[in-house]
Amino acid sequence: MISVVISTLDSEEALAHCLTALVPAAAEGIVREVLVVDGGSRDATRIVADAAGCDLEEVPGSDGARFAAGSRMARKSPWLLFLPAGSMLEPGWHAEAANFIERTERSGQAERCAAVFRLKQDAFGFGARAGEALGNLTTQVFGMPASEQGLLISRRFYVSLGGHHDLAALSDLDIARRIGRGRLVLLRSAAVVPQAPSRSTRQKLARFAVTALRLPPRLVRALHG
């Protein structure tokens, strides 16, 4: 049912947690294959992927470039799930994902609808809860989820959109913009990240320009570098 594409770069520990969360789904036949697309790790990321039996390819560039390459490698399923290695899906995610797929296919919406997971930080305190709330509100109001929330999309819809583009830190917002807010579903299940994504001030300004000001990602990338 689902081919999972994971983007990695020096992610040995994060990848181990990410893969562990996929085991129940693989045991039930919901996840058919897992592809790890690595940006040139210098740690044991490749060893972890190999030990787990994942197909692995090395692709330089941004998450967008690696996700695009992984989508071309995936062959076994009509649905694609894109995840950065730092995201760990919480228990039970696969039941909701399977239900989403069944509902969209039954209603004929599979080629016009995609889903992301709710953002959850694996940390205590007000800062973590505020970060979660802001991320999920941004998804609901602007239709602009972060890469850490994953992306569940049918292969045919993904291809019709042109797939991921190599736009550095804006790759996730770029494809979300092409999907459109009205065609993006926020699932109840969460993608758990160890902490808030670390981004430079320039990256934060660029993402704000795309999310709130609705500027085209390619233009913002040209302006911000």
For each residue, the residues with C-beta under 8 A, 3 or more apart:
1: 29 30 31 32 77 78 79 98 101
2: 25 30 31 32 77 79 80 81 97 101 152
3: 31 32 33 34 35 74 75 76 77 79 80 81
4: 22 31 33 34 35 80 81 83
5: 35 37 66 67 70 71 73 74 80 81 82 83
6: 15 18 19 34 35 36 37 54 70 83 84 85
7: 37 39 63 66 67 70 82 83 84 85
8: 11 14 15 36 37 38 39 41 45 49 66 84 85
9: 38 39 40 41 45 85
10: 41 42 43 45
11: 8 14 15 41 43 45 85 86
12: 15 16 41 43 44 45 47 48
13: 16 17
14: 8 11 17 18 85 86 88 194
15: 6 8 11 12 18 19 36 45 48 49 85
16: 12 13 19 20 48
17: 13 14 20 21 88
18: 6 14 15 21 22 83 85 86 87 88 89
19: 6 15 16 22 23 34 48 52 54
20: 16 17 23 88
21: 17 18 88 89 90 91 93
22: 4 18 19 25 26 31 34 89
23: 19 20 26 27
24: 27 28 91 94
25: 2 22 28 30 31 93 94 97
26: 22 23 29 30 31 34
27: 23 24
28: 24 25 94
29: 1 26 32
30: 1 2 25 26 94 97 98
31: 1 2 3 4 22 25 26 34 81 94
32: 1 2 3 29 76 77
33: 3 4 55 74 75 76 77
34: 3 4 6 19 22 26 31 52 53 54 55
35: 3 4 5 6 54 55 56 57 70 73 74
36: 6 8 15 45 49 54 55 56 57
37: 5 6 7 8 56 57 58 59 66 67 69 70 73
38: 8 9 41 45 46 49 56 57 58 59 66
39: 7 8 9 58 59 60 61 66
40: 9 58 60
41: 8 9 10 11 12 38 44 45 46
42: 10
43: 10 11 12
44: 12 41 47 48
45: 8 9 10 11 12 15 36 38 41 48 49 85
46: 38 41 49 50 56
47: 12 44 50 51
48: 12 15 16 19 44 45 51 52
49: 8 15 36 38 45 46 52 54 56
50: 46 47 53 54 56
51: 47 48
52: 19 34 48 49
53: 34 50
54: 6 19 34 35 36 49 50
55: 33 34 35 36 73
56: 35 36 37 38 46 49 50
57: 35 36 37 38 69 70 73
58: 37 38 39 40
59: 37 38 39 65 66 69 70
60: 39 40 65
61: 39 64 65 66 166
62: 65 66 166 167 168 169 171
63: 7 66 67 84 147 164 171 172
64: 61 67 68 164 165 166 167 168 171 172 174 175
65: 59 60 61 62 68 69 164 166 171
66: 5 7 8 37 38 39 59 61 62 63 69 70
67: 5 7 37 63 64 70 71 82 163 164 171
68: 64 65 71 72 163 164 165 166
69: 37 57 59 65 66 72 73
70: 5 6 7 35 37 57 59 66 67 73 74 82
71: 5 67 68 74 80 82 155 158 163 164
72: 68 69
73: 5 35 37 55 57 69 70
74: 3 5 33 35 70 71 77 80 155
75: 3 33
76: 3 32 33
77: 1 2 3 32 33 74 80 155
78: 1 154 155 156
79: 1 2 3 101 152 153 154 155
80: 2 3 4 5 71 74 77 151 152 153 154 155 158
81: 2 3 4 5 31 97 150 151 152
82: 5 7 67 70 71 147 150 151 153 164
83: 4 5 6 7 18 87 89 150 191
84: 6 7 8 63 87 147 148
85: 6 7 8 9 11 14 15 18 45
86: 11 14 18 148 193 194 197
87: 18 83 84 117 148 149 150 191 192 193
88: 14 17 18 20 21 122 191 192 193
89: 18 21 22 83 93 94 117 150 189 190 191 192
90: 21 93 120 189 190 191 192
91: 21 24
92: 95 96 189
93: 21 25 89 90 96 97 117 187 189 190
94: 24 25 28 30 31 89 97 98
95: 92 98 99
96: 92 93 99 100 187 188 189
97: 2 25 30 81 93 94 100 101 115 152 187 189
98: 1 30 94 95 101 102
99: 95 96 102 103
100: 96 97 103 104 115 152 185 187
101: 1 2 79 97 98 104 105 110 152
102: 98 99 105 106
103: 99 100 106 107 109
104: 100 101 107 109 110 113 154
105: 101 102 108 109 110
106: 102 103
107: 103 104
108: 105
109: 103 104 105 112 113
110: 101 104 105 113 154 156 157
111: 154 156 157 160
112: 109 157 183
113: 104 109 110 157 183 184 185
114: 151 152 153 154 157 179 183 184 185
115: 97 100 151 152 153 184 185 186 187
116: 139 145 149 150 151 152 184 185 186 187 191
117: 87 89 93 149 150 186 187 189 190 191
118: 136 149 186 187 188 189 190 191
119: 131 132 135 136 139 145 146 148 149 190 191 193
120: 90 132 190 191 192 193
121: 128 129 131 132 192 193 194 195 196
122: 88 192 193 194 195
123: 127 128 194 195
124: 128
125: 128 129
126: 129 130
127: 123 130 131 196
128: 121 123 124 125 131 132 195 196
129: 121 125 126 132 133
130: 126 127 133 134
131: 119 121 127 128 134 135 196
132: 119 120 121 128 129 135 136
133: 129 130 136 137
134: 130 131 137 138
135: 119 131 132 138 139 145 146 149
136: 118 119 132 133 139 140 186
137: 133 134 140 141
138: 134 135 141 142 144 145 146 211
139: 116 119 135 136 142 143 144 145 149 184 186
140: 136 137 143 186
141: 137 138
142: 138 139 181 211 212
143: 139 140 176 177 179 180 181 182 184
144: 138 139 173 176 177 181 210 211
145: 116 119 135 138 139 149 151 172 176 184 186
146: 119 135 138 149 172 197
147: 63 82 84 150 151 171 172
148: 84 86 87 119 191 193 197
149: 87 116 117 118 119 135 139 145 146 191
150: 81 82 83 87 89 116 117 147 191
151: 80 81 82 114 115 116 145 147 172 175 176
152: 2 79 80 81 97 100 101 114 115 116 187
153: 79 80 82 114 115 157 158 179
154: 78 79 80 104 110 111 114 157 158
155: 71 74 77 78 79 80 158 159
156: 78 110 111 159 160
157: 110 111 112 113 114 153 154 160 161
158: 71 80 153 154 155 161 163
159: 155 156 162 163
160: 111 156 157
161: 157 158 175 178 179
162: 159 165 178
163: 67 68 71 158 159 175
164: 63 64 65 67 68 71 82 171 174 175
165: 64 68 162 171 174 175 217
166: 61 62 64 65 68 171
167: 62 64 170 171 174 217 218 221
168: 62 64 171 221
169: 62 199 203 206 207
170: 167 173 174 206 207 210 217 220 221
171: 62 63 64 65 67 147 164 165 166 167 168 174 175
172: 63 64 145 146 147 151 175 176
173: 144 170 176 177 207 210 211 217
174: 64 164 165 167 170 171 177 178 210 217 218
175: 64 151 161 163 164 165 171 172 178 179
176: 143 144 145 151 172 173 179 184
177: 143 144 173 174 180 210 216 217
178: 161 162 174 175
179: 114 143 153 161 175 176 183 184
180: 143 177 183 184
181: 142 143 144 184
182: 143
183: 112 113 114 179 180
184: 113 114 115 116 139 143 145 176 179 180 181
185: 100 113 114 115 116
186: 115 116 117 118 136 139 140 145
187: 93 96 97 100 115 116 117 118 152
188: 96 118
189: 89 90 92 93 96 97 117 118
190: 89 90 93 117 118 119 120
191: 83 87 88 89 90 116 117 118 119 120 148 149 150
192: 87 88 89 90 120 121 122
193: 86 87 88 119 120 121 122 148 196 197
194: 14 86 121 122 123
195: 121 122 123 128 198
196: 121 127 128 131 193
197: 86 146 148 193
198: 195
199: 169 203 204 207
200: 203 204
201: 204 205
202: 205 206 224 225
203: 169 199 200 206 207 224
204: 199 200 201 207 208
205: 201 202 208 209 224
206: 169 170 202 203 209 210 220 221 223 224
207: 169 170 173 199 203 204 210 211
208: 204 205 211 212 213
209: 205 206 212 213 215 220 223 224
210: 144 170 173 174 177 206 207 213 214 215 216 217 220
211: 138 142 144 173 207 208 214
212: 142 208 209
213: 208 209 210
214: 210 211
215: 209 210 219 220
216: 177 210 219 220
217: 165 167 170 173 174 177 210 220 221
218: 167 174 221 222
219: 215 216 222 223
220: 170 206 209 210 215 216 217 223 224
221: 167 168 170 206 217 218 224 225
222: 218 219
223: 206 209 219 220
224: 202 203 205 206 209 220 221
225: 202 221
